[in-house]
Structures are given as structure tokens and as C-alpha cells.
Amino acid sequence: MPQLNPNPWFSIMLMTWITFLLAIQPKLLSFTQINLPSTKHTSPHKTTPWTWPWT
């Protein structure tokens, strides 16, 4: 069965991952994020208890 022969496909996959890890990934990680996380408010939320009709 020719699809089980890893000769051409394993080398193509390996070269693709090496290209991604060494060339593309550092360029993508160098971009700054637009939506930076903001600081959380420390005031607690006011919650009201739920009244269940069967209790």
C-alpha cells in the first residue's frame, strides 16, 4: 500500500514544522496584542439569593 510509505511525507512534514518553528513562529509572536487585559475591579458584586419555588 503506497500510503503507508513514509519516505516522502515524513520529510515534508518535518521540514514544514522546522520552517514553522524557526521562521514563522517568532514573527507571529513579535506582534503586540491590541486588546491587553485590563485590571480587575476589586469591588465585590452584589448578588441576591435566588428564591426557588419548591422550597
C-alpha positions in Angstrom: 0.0 0.0 0.0 1.7 3.2 -1.1 0.1 5.5 1.5 2.0 3.6 4.3 5.3 4.6 2.7 6.7 7.4 5.0 9.6 8.3 2.7 8.4 11.5 1.0 5.7 12.5 3.5 7.7 12.3 6.7 10.4 14.6 5.3 7.8 17.1 4.0 6.1 17.2 7.4 9.4 17.5 9.3 10.6 20.4 7.0 7.2 22.1 7.4 7.4 22.0 11.2 11.0 23.2 11.2 10.1 26.1 9.0 7.2 27.0 11.2 9.2 26.8 14.4 12.2 28.7 13.2 10.9 31.2 10.8 7.1 31.9 11.1 6.5 31.5 14.8 9.0 34.2 16.0 7.5 36.6 13.6 4.0 35.9 14.8 4.9 36.2 18.5 6.6 39.5 18.0 3.3 41.3 17.2 1.8 43.2 20.1 -1.7 42.4 21.3 -4.3 45.0 20.7 -6.6 44.0 23.5 -4.5 44.0 26.6 -6.1 42.6 29.7 -7.3 45.3 32.0 -7.0 45.3 35.7 -9.9 43.8 37.6 -12.1 45.8 39.8 -11.8 44.8 43.4 -15.3 45.8 44.4 -17.5 42.7 45.0 -20.5 42.1 43.0 -23.9 42.5 44.8 -25.8 39.2 44.4 -29.2 38.4 45.6 -30.2 34.9 46.5 -32.5 33.0 44.2 -35.8 32.0 45.7 -36.7 28.6 44.5 -40.5 28.0 44.2 -40.3 24.4 45.6 -38.5 25.2 48.9 
